[in-house]
Amino acid sequence: MEIPKAFGEVLRRHRKKANFSQEQLALQCNLDRTYIGLLERAQRQPSISTIFAICKVLNIAPYELIKEVEELINSQQSGDHL
C-alpha cells in the first residue's frame, strides 16, 4: 500500500471516530472544505503543518497517526507475501 492511501484510510478512521464530517474537520483546521476528502482519497499529500493541525483537532499525537500509517502499510505488505 502506498503512503498517501494508508494516510487517507487512517485519517478517515480518526475523523469518523471523532464524529467530524470532512467539511467540519477542514474548517476546524483552517483548510479548504474539500481538502480532507482529497487527503482521504490519496489525491493530495499533507505538509507537516497540516498533519499537526489535523492531529490537534482530532486530539491525537502526530506520532500516533504516523505510527498507524506505518503499521497499516506493513500489515498490507505482509499480507501481499502470503
C-alpha positions in Angstrom: 0.0 0.0 0.0 1.2 3.5 -0.9 1.8 6.0 1.9 -0.9 8.5 0.7 -3.6 5.7 0.5 -2.6 4.5 4.0 -2.7 8.0 5.4 -6.1 8.6 3.9 -7.5 5.5 5.5 -6.1 6.3 8.9 -7.3 9.9 8.7 -10.8 8.7 7.7 -10.9 6.3 10.6 -9.9 9.0 13.1 -12.2 11.6 11.6 -15.2 9.3 11.9 -14.3 8.3 15.4 -14.3 12.0 16.4 -17.7 12.4 14.6 -16.5 15.1 12.2 -17.6 15.5 8.7 -14.9 16.2 6.2 -16.1 19.8 6.0 -16.2 20.2 9.8 -12.7 18.9 10.2 -11.4 21.1 7.4 -13.0 24.2 8.9 -11.5 23.4 12.3 -8.1 23.1 10.7 -8.4 26.2 8.6 -8.2 24.2 5.4 -10.4 24.3 2.3 -13.5 22.3 2.8 -12.6 19.8 0.1 -9.1 19.2 1.2 -9.9 16.5 3.8 -11.7 14.5 1.1 -8.7 14.8 -1.2 -6.4 13.6 1.5 -8.7 10.6 2.3 -8.8 9.6 -1.4 -5.0 9.9 -1.6 -5.2 12.7 -4.2 -3.1 15.1 -2.1 -0.3 14.7 0.4 -0.3 16.8 3.6 2.5 19.0 4.8 3.9 18.5 8.3 2.0 21.7 9.4 -1.2 20.2 8.1 -0.6 16.9 9.9 -0.1 18.8 13.1 -3.2 20.9 12.6 -5.3 17.8 11.9 -3.9 15.9 14.9 -4.6 18.9 17.2 -8.2 19.0 16.2 -8.6 15.2 16.4 -6.9 15.2 19.7 -4.2 12.7 18.8 -0.4 13.0 18.8 1.1 13.3 15.3 3.5 10.4 16.0 0.4 8.2 16.8 -1.1 9.0 13.4 2.2 8.3 11.6 2.7 5.1 13.5 -0.8 3.9 12.4 0.0 4.7 8.8 3.3 2.7 9.1 1.5 -0.2 10.7 -1.2 -0.3 8.0 1.5 -0.3 5.3 3.5 -3.0 7.0 0.4 -5.2 7.5 -0.6 -4.8 3.9 2.9 -5.7 2.7 2.9 -8.7 5.0 -0.4 -9.8 3.5 1.0 -9.4 0.0 3.7 -12.0 0.7 1.3 -14.8 1.9 
